[in-house]
Amino acid sequence: MDALRHPDARIAAVAALEQPLRRRLYDLLVERAGWVGRDDAAAALGVPRSVAAFHLDKLAALGVVEVDYERAAGRTGPGAGRPAKRYRLTVDEVGASVPDRRYDLAGRLLADAVAAATEHGEPVGEALTRGARALGLEIGRSVADADDLTGWHAVIEALIEHGYQPCVGDDDVVLDNCPFHRLAEEHRDLICGMNLDVLRGVIDGIGASPTYRATLAPEPGRCCVRLDRV
């Protein structure tokens, strides 16, 4: 399904899941891994059927879920009533894909830092910090200019484009994927620090600071950096 291929559609889908009930519906569909009806969803979440239906249809309009119709078992013909709507996640579900790895970016930054240390006597750590921040600024400005986006939407798009798989909460963004995963496992302090500097540069390049702040917040199975609204 192609509904989430366009950047604006992906941003809208991620933003839609910031609404708590829609996020709970999404999590329910992930758990069920198949078709779920309105009655079933309402019962599982403890909300009125009309409320569940409203939010499921919103997710369908954004391409996060697909819709089908099913008649009650054993009921056919003119008196069988209207088929019931049911929903399941699209193939391109939000944030669910083979994890992106960007070892090319890490290699570029590390090589440039070593070169600076060799040629100018600059400490490797300082050169890496400077280079990572410069790369982040470049990424942030590029996203903002190319897609005519600003602030929050531009930050989310930059994270999506570079494989971070952002999960938007009420006051923060947790990154479900680390583009430098294997390197971070072996050299955590070095790579996580580099990653933090890149993302701080992205936020500054977009012009989203001081509204948003990148901090280290390591959690198993996720990127070590979290974005907070301040």
C-alpha positions as CSV (number, residue, x, y, z in Angstrom):
1,M,0.0,0.0,0.0
2,D,1.3,3.4,-1.0
3,A,-0.6,5.7,1.3
4,L,2.4,6.5,3.6
5,R,5.1,6.9,0.9
6,H,4.8,10.7,0.7
7,P,6.6,12.7,3.5
8,D,3.6,14.7,4.4
9,A,1.5,11.5,4.8
10,R,4.1,10.0,7.1
11,I,4.3,13.1,9.2
12,A,0.5,13.2,9.5
13,A,0.4,9.6,10.5
14,V,3.0,9.9,13.2
15,A,1.4,13.1,14.5
16,A,-2.0,11.3,14.6
17,L,-0.6,8.7,17.0
18,E,0.3,11.5,19.4
19,Q,-3.4,11.4,20.4
20,P,-3.5,8.9,23.3
21,L,-6.6,6.9,22.2
22,R,-5.4,6.5,18.7
23,R,-2.1,5.3,20.0
24,R,-3.9,2.7,22.1
25,L,-5.9,1.6,19.1
26,Y,-2.7,1.3,17.1
27,D,-1.1,-0.8,19.8
28,L,-4.2,-3.0,19.9
29,L,-4.0,-3.6,16.2
30,V,-0.3,-4.4,16.5
31,E,-1.1,-6.9,19.2
32,R,-4.0,-8.6,17.3
33,A,-2.0,-8.7,14.0
34,G,-5.2,-9.1,12.0
35,W,-8.7,-7.7,11.5
36,V,-10.4,-6.0,14.5
37,G,-14.0,-4.8,14.5
38,R,-15.4,-1.7,16.1
39,D,-17.2,-3.5,18.9
40,D,-14.1,-5.5,19.7
41,A,-11.9,-2.4,19.7
42,A,-14.4,-0.5,21.9
43,A,-14.6,-3.4,24.4
44,A,-10.8,-3.8,24.6
45,L,-10.2,-0.1,25.3
46,G,-13.3,0.5,27.5
47,V,-14.7,3.3,25.3
48,P,-18.0,3.8,23.5
49,R,-18.3,2.1,20.1
50,S,-18.9,5.5,18.4
51,V,-15.6,6.8,19.9
52,A,-13.6,3.8,18.7
53,A,-15.2,4.0,15.3
54,F,-14.4,7.7,14.9
55,H,-10.7,7.2,15.7
56,L,-10.4,4.1,13.6
57,D,-11.8,5.9,10.6
58,K,-9.3,8.8,11.2
59,L,-6.5,6.3,11.1
60,A,-7.9,4.7,8.0
61,A,-8.1,8.2,6.3
62,L,-4.4,8.7,7.0
63,G,-3.5,5.3,5.6
64,V,-2.4,3.8,8.9
65,V,-5.1,1.1,8.8
66,E,-7.1,-0.5,6.0
67,V,-10.8,-1.2,6.0
68,D,-12.9,-4.3,5.1
69,Y,-16.5,-5.3,5.6
70,E,-17.8,-8.6,7.1
71,R,-21.3,-9.9,7.6
72,A,-22.1,-11.8,10.8
73,A,-21.5,-15.5,10.6
74,G,-24.4,-17.4,9.1
75,R,-26.3,-14.3,7.9
76,T,-26.8,-13.7,4.2
77,G,-29.4,-12.2,1.9
78,P,-31.5,-9.0,2.0
79,G,-32.3,-9.4,5.7
80,A,-28.8,-10.0,6.9
81,G,-28.2,-6.3,7.7
82,R,-25.3,-4.1,6.8
83,P,-21.8,-5.7,6.9
84,A,-19.7,-4.6,9.9
85,K,-16.6,-2.5,9.4
86,R,-13.3,-4.0,10.5
87,Y,-9.7,-2.7,10.5
88,R,-6.1,-3.9,10.3
89,L,-2.7,-2.2,10.0
90,T,-1.5,-1.4,6.5
91,V,1.5,-3.2,5.1
92,D,3.5,0.0,5.6
93,E,2.5,0.4,9.3
94,V,3.9,3.5,11.0
95,G,7.5,2.9,12.2
96,A,7.4,-0.8,11.4
97,S,10.1,-1.6,8.8
98,V,13.5,-3.3,8.6
99,P,15.7,-1.1,10.8
100,D,17.7,1.5,8.8
101,R,21.4,1.7,9.5
102,R,23.5,4.7,8.6
103,Y,27.0,3.4,9.0
104,D,28.0,5.6,6.0
105,L,27.4,8.7,8.1
106,A,29.3,7.3,11.1
107,G,32.2,6.3,8.9
108,R,32.3,9.8,7.3
109,L,32.3,11.5,10.7
110,L,34.9,9.2,12.3
111,A,37.2,9.5,9.3
112,D,36.9,13.3,9.2
113,A,37.7,13.4,13.0
114,V,40.8,11.3,12.6
115,A,41.9,13.4,9.6
116,A,41.5,16.6,11.6
117,A,43.5,15.1,14.5
118,T,46.3,14.0,12.2
119,E,46.5,17.2,10.2
120,H,45.9,19.8,12.8
121,G,46.6,18.2,16.1
122,E,43.0,18.6,17.2
123,P,41.8,16.0,19.8
124,V,39.8,13.3,18.0
125,G,36.8,13.7,20.5
126,E,36.6,17.5,19.9
127,A,36.8,17.0,16.1
128,L,34.1,14.4,16.2
129,T,31.8,16.6,18.2
130,R,32.3,19.5,15.8
131,G,31.8,17.3,12.8
132,A,28.7,15.6,14.1
133,R,27.1,19.0,15.0
134,A,28.0,20.4,11.5
135,L,26.4,17.3,9.9
136,G,23.3,17.7,12.0
137,L,23.0,21.4,11.0
138,E,23.3,20.4,7.3
139,I,20.6,17.7,7.6
140,G,18.2,20.0,9.5
141,R,18.6,22.9,7.0
142,S,18.3,20.5,4.1
143,V,15.0,19.0,5.3
144,A,13.5,22.4,6.2
145,D,14.5,23.8,2.7
146,A,13.5,20.8,0.6
147,D,10.1,20.1,2.1
148,D,9.2,23.7,3.2
149,L,8.6,22.5,6.7
150,T,9.3,24.2,10.0
151,G,9.5,23.3,13.7
152,W,7.9,20.1,14.9
153,H,7.0,18.6,11.5
154,A,10.5,19.3,10.1
155,V,12.1,17.5,13.1
156,I,9.8,14.5,12.7
157,E,10.6,14.3,9.0
158,A,14.3,14.5,9.5
159,L,14.1,11.6,12.0
160,I,12.0,9.5,9.6
161,E,14.3,10.2,6.7
162,H,17.4,9.1,8.6
163,G,15.9,5.9,10.0
164,Y,15.2,6.8,13.7
165,Q,11.6,5.6,13.7
166,P,10.2,8.3,16.0
167,C,7.5,7.4,18.4
168,V,5.7,10.6,19.4
169,G,4.5,11.0,23.0
170,D,2.8,13.9,24.8
171,D,6.0,15.7,25.8
172,D,8.8,13.7,24.1
173,V,9.8,11.7,21.1
174,V,11.3,8.2,21.7
175,L,13.5,6.9,18.9
176,D,12.7,3.2,18.3
177,N,15.7,2.6,16.0
178,C,19.4,3.5,16.3
179,P,21.0,4.0,12.8
180,F,24.4,3.2,14.4
181,H,23.2,0.2,16.4
182,R,26.2,-2.2,15.9
183,L,28.8,0.5,16.5
184,A,26.9,1.8,19.5
185,E,26.9,-1.7,21.1
186,E,30.7,-1.9,20.8
187,H,31.6,1.8,21.5
188,R,28.7,3.2,23.4
189,D,30.1,6.4,24.8
190,L,31.8,7.4,21.6
191,I,28.9,6.6,19.2
192,C,26.0,7.8,21.5
193,G,27.8,11.0,22.1
194,M,28.3,11.5,18.3
195,N,24.6,10.7,17.8
196,L,23.5,13.2,20.4
197,D,25.6,15.9,18.7
198,V,24.1,15.1,15.3
199,L,20.5,15.4,16.6
200,R,21.3,18.6,18.5
201,G,22.6,19.9,15.2
202,V,19.4,18.8,13.4
203,I,17.2,20.6,15.9
204,D,19.3,23.8,15.6
205,G,19.5,23.5,11.8
206,I,15.7,23.4,11.6
207,G,15.4,26.3,14.1
208,A,13.4,24.2,16.5
209,S,15.5,25.0,19.6
210,P,15.0,26.0,22.4
211,T,11.5,24.4,22.0
212,Y,12.9,20.9,21.6
213,R,16.0,19.4,23.3
214,A,17.9,16.2,22.6
215,T,19.3,14.4,25.6
216,L,20.9,11.0,26.4
217,A,18.3,8.6,27.8
218,P,19.5,5.0,27.0
219,E,16.9,2.2,27.0
220,P,17.3,-1.4,25.8
221,G,16.3,-1.8,22.2
222,R,16.0,1.9,21.4
223,C,18.2,4.8,20.3
224,C,20.1,6.3,23.3
225,V,18.8,9.8,22.4
226,R,15.4,11.2,23.3
227,L,13.8,14.5,22.2
228,D,11.9,16.5,24.8
229,R,9.7,19.6,24.6
230,V,10.9,22.3,26.9
